[in-house]
Amino acid sequence: MTLAHNVLIRSLNAMYLQCAYISAPTDIADFLTFCKAFYLALHHHHWGEEQFFFPAVEAYTKVPGIMEANVNDHQAFDAGLEKFHDYVTTVKAEEYDAVKFKALLDGFSVVLERHLRAEIGTLLALDKYGGKELKNAWGVLEEAVMKNMKDQVRFRIPISLV
């Protein structure tokens, strides 16, 4: 999970660092593809957590709502993330506005980054419930994600994001 979160944070950093320095339409189009891939990876990552991993953690810990704070975090940045997604999927390269892009990024990235960092601590705290059971919950998530990836052509994007 740390690796996946690190890739997402590095992607945010890349978007921040590059958004104001691209001007050629082909570069902007490539940048927007990167942004779309980031959105899809993040969306798929949190979908998998909420649909498969968190319920598996709840089942083995027998603590209802143990991962609820993480779901609340997802909801806290969701509206801003969707505005960002709307922009990167509809703007034409010739109409790209770096100031607007950065404002949209600012609309969710601070909360997202805080969440990505905090969730690792939450997961480490699960150690008291047993490592084997946590490994089994990871297995549930991995199986579901891999099945969904095979079924989803839309995830065939030329970028490596977890």
N, C-alpha and C positions, 0 to 999 in steps of 0.2 A: 504494500500500500504506500509505503514511503516513496518508492520509486515512481509510482503512478502520480502521486501528489507533486513530487519534484518536477516531473515532466510538465505538468500543468502550470506550476509556478514559473518555470523557465519559459514556457510559451507566453504567459502573461508578460514576463520581462521582455521577451523578443518583440511583442506587439508594441509595448511602450517605447522601446528603444528605436524601432523602425518606423512607426506610423507617420512621423513628421518628415522623414527623409526619403520618401519614395515619391516620384513624380511621373515617370514614364507609365503610360497606360498598361503596358505589359507587366511591369513590376507591380503596379497596383492590383491588377487582376490576380497575379500570383499571391500577393499578400492577402487578398480577400479569400483566396482558396485556403491559405494557411489558417485564417480566422474561422472559416466554416469548419475546417477539420478540428480545430480546437473546440468549437462549440459542440460538434458531434461527439467527440471523445469525452468531454466533460458531461454532457447530457447522458451518454450511455453509461459512463462510470457511476453517476449518481442513481440512475435507473436501476442498475444492477445491485447497488448497495441496498436501496429501499425495497426492491422486490424480492431479493434473495438473501443477501448477506445479513442485513439487520434482523429479519425474521428468524434466521438460523441462529444468530447470536442470542436473541430473546428466548428461543426454544431451549438452548442448552444451558443458559444461565438461570432460566426460570424466573427472570426479572422482567415483568412487563414494562415496556417503554424504556428499556435501558439505553436504546440508541435514539430516543426521541429528540434529544438535543441536536443530534446530527441532522435529522430530518428537518427540524426547525431552521437550522443553518441553511440547508438547501433552499428552503422557502424564502429565506431572508434575502438572497441574492437573485432569485429566479426572475423577478420582474425586470430587473436591470439587464440580466443576461438575455432575456427574450428581446428587449429593445436592441441590444447589440446584434443579436442574430438577425433580426428584421433588417437592420441597416446593411450588414455585410452580405446578405443574400439578395438585396434589392438595388443597392447603389451601383451605378455604372462607373467603370473605372475613370471616365472623364469627369464625373461629378463627385468623386471621392473628396472628402473634406477632412483633413487630418485633425483639425480642432474639434469638429463634431465627433469624429471617431474616438479621440482621447476622452472626451466628455462621456461618451457611452461606456468606454472601458472603465472610467472612474465610477460609473453608476453601479458597478457590481464587484469590481476587482478587489477592493479593500476587504469587503466582507468575505469574499471567496477565499482570498489568501489566508485570512485569519482562520477560517474554517478548515482549510487544508492542513494548516499547521496544528490546530487543536485536535483534529480527529486522530492524529497519530497517538497523542497522549491517551485519548479515550480507549483506543485499541490496545495500547500497552497495559492499561489498567485491567483489561480482561484476563490477564495472566492468572489472576487469583482464582478464576473459574476453571482453569485447566487448559494446557496447551493442546492436547489431543483433540478436545472438543472444538477449540478455535480452528485448528487445522481442518477439521471436518466442515466447519462453516465456510472456510475459504474454498473448499472443494465444491460446495453447493454453488457458490458464486462463480467460480471458474467454469464449471459445467454449463451453467445458464448463460453466461456471457459468450462462451465459445459457440454454443448452439445458436444464439441470437445473431452473432457475427456472421455465421455461415448463411443464415436466412436473410440477412440484410445487405442487399447490393449497395445501398446508399453509403455504407461504411468503407467502400473501396475508394479511398482518397489517397493521393500520392504523398502521404506524410505518415510518420511513425509517431502516433500518440497512444498512450495506454488509457 
